[in-house]
C-alpha cells in the first residue's frame, strides 16, 4: 500500500503532494514550509545544504550555490540557451565527456541530474518523515517543451535520489488534472497560463479520451513575479532619491528591506486597493536618519507593471498561432503560479480569452496536486478518487408546518446513513406520510420532491407519543433507501429512490445559490413558524381550560378570550413581534387558568389530572394550524 | 449398445455436471478476486484514516504550541523599527522628557516577547550558521574572522527551539 509521491520540481521552488483519503494533500518540508527552494550548496565546511538553508548562505558562497539548475537539465554546454543563461549564474559550468552540462563544485564536476537529485532526496526524506512510511516511487512534472533528453535527465535525477519515477508528466497537464478538467467534456481545448517567480510558460492542450495532447507551447523564460517586485523597488528608490537625494542602489540592507516590503505590498494589492510601504530608518545622512514611507495604490502598481502584463500576451498569441486556434475557440483557461493572483493578470487573461479563468486551487500548488493525482492513479488509489461521490444537495423530510427537516447535509460523502426519531402530529394519528425532499430551502414546497410513502397501523396514542424512526441510507451509487419504522409495533415501510433524479450540475448550483439568496428570508420564516407553533400550544391549552373548567369566573374568561383574540390576530398577520408579545400574554393567561383548576375529586369528571401545560393532551386536534409537535402531517383515518 | 445410442436425446449427466462445476469454479474465482479487491480498498481507506488521525493529533499539539508564532512573526518588523529608532537616538533627544517615557516602550515589547518564549539569536562573533543566520553581505576580514558573523543587520529570533526568523548578518570572508 505504498504511496507514490507527486513532485513539482520547479526552477525556483519545488512542491510535493500525495493522495490521502482520496484527496491530494500538499506535504510540508522539514521546516514546515509548503514550498522548498530548488537550491543546493556546498558550504565552506563541506556540508551539503538543500533548500532554504542553502539560499541563506548564497551571498557568501556564490560559486558553490546552485540555483535554477532546471535551466540546464538535459542540455549540452554548447546549447545557445545554456551559453546565455551561463552568464547569469555565478557557479561554474563545464562540459562532460559527452558535452552535457556539469557544475563544478568543490573541485568535482556534478551532472545536473545529480544536483536535482539532492533536492529530490530532501523532498523524499521530508515526505517519509511526514507520512511515517517509506516512499520509493514518484511522478515528476516537467515543462511541456522539455525534449526527450531533458525528460530522461529528470528521470535520472529521480533514480539517483532513490525514487522509481513511474511517469514524467507535463506541468500544464498536471494543472488540468488538478482542476478535474479530465472528468468533463471531451475534445476540450485548454490553455494553461503559468507565471511563477522567474519564468512564464503558456501551453495549449487538447483533451481526447483521457489523453492530453500538447498542441503548442511558448513562454518567456525571464518573465515572472520577481520582475514585478523589481519595478516596485525601483519606484521606491526613485521616490526616495527625489525626496532625500540619497541613492539606495548600493545599500544591501536597504535593498533587502525594500525587496521584502515590495513583495509584501504587491501581494496585499491583490486584495486591497492601496497599501503603505513603511521603512523607518532606511538610511542616514549628515542631517540624521532618513525614512521611507510611500503609499502605493493598485492603480500605480498596474501602471508600473503594465508592460510586463502585456509582454506575457505575446507568447500567448504565438502559441495560439502555432496551434492553429483563435482565442475564442479555447474551452478553458487555467492559471498557475503565484503571480497569477494579481488582478491585472486575471483581467488580461479574461479579456484576452473572453472567459473566466479557473483559479480556485492555490496557484503555487496546482502542479504538485496534479502530479499527486497522477501518482494516485498509478498507485491504485484511483478507486478512492472515482468512487467517492457526494450528495450534491441536502436530503430530508417534510415536517409539520410545511418545513423541510434535513437529515443528510449536502456534500456528505457516500455511502452514508442517518436515523432520527419523529412522532405524530395529532392524537390517535394512525398513519404518517414520509415526504422525501432534496434541497437547501427551509420550506418543503421550495425543495424538490423525491418521493412519498405512508406508514400506517400506528396504534392509537396521544400525539407526540409514538416513536417513528426515519432512516435514510444512501449507498455508494447514490441510491436512497428511505424507511420509517414504528418502534412500538416494528411495522416498517420504505421507498427506494435513485438519487440521480435528473438534476444537472447547473441545476444543483442554481439551487444552492438560490438557497443562499433566500437564506435570510427562509430563516425569518422559520423563526415565525417556531413562534406560531409556540402560541398554538398555549392557545390550545387556554381554550381547553376554558372549555373544561366551569369554575372560571366570567371576568377571567373574558380576559382570556380577549388575549386569545389578540393572539389569533398576531398569527394572521404573521408578525413575529406581535406573536412574541402574544406568547407572553397567553403564558400568563394559561398559568392563571390552570392554577384555578382543581383536580376533580369525582369520578364523573374526565379530566386527566394536573399536568404541565405542554403535556396537556387534548382529545381533539387543534383547529387551524399544525403545531411544531405535529411532525408528520396529514395522518389518515381521523 | 450404449445409452447414448439407444437414447440419443438423453443428455450425458456426467458431462453436464462437469460443465456446471467448471462455471461455478470460474464464478468463485471471480468473486474471490472481487472480495480481495474490496478488502484491499477497505484496508487502504482504514489505514489512510488511521494515519490521518495520528498526524492530526500530533499536528494539533504542535499547532497549539506554535499558535502564537504567526502573530509574533508579524510583530517582529515593528520591533525592528523600534530598535532602529532607539539606536539612532541623539544626545539631544536622549535628554528630553519625552524620550524618558518613550524608551520604556521597547522594554515592554521585549517583555512580551520574553513571556512568549521568544529569544534572540546570537550573532556577532558566532560562527555563521545558515540554520540561524541569513548572510546579506560579506566583509573582507582576516583569517581569524573568516566565517564569523561580524555585524548584525537585523535581529533574529527563536520561538522556543525553532527558528522564528533568521538573523540578517554580515559575515567575514578571508580573501
Interface residues (C-beta under 8 A of the other chain):
Chain A: X1 X20 X21 X43 X44 X49 X53 X54 X56 X57 X58 X59 X60 X130 X131 X132 X133 X252 X253 X256 X280 X281 X284 X288 X289 X381 X383 X384
Chain B: X37 X40 X41 X43 X44 X45 X47 X48 X49 X51 X52 X54 X55 X81 X84 X85 X88 X90 X128 X130 X131 X133 X134 X135 X136 X137 X138 X147 X153 X154 X166 X168 X171 X173
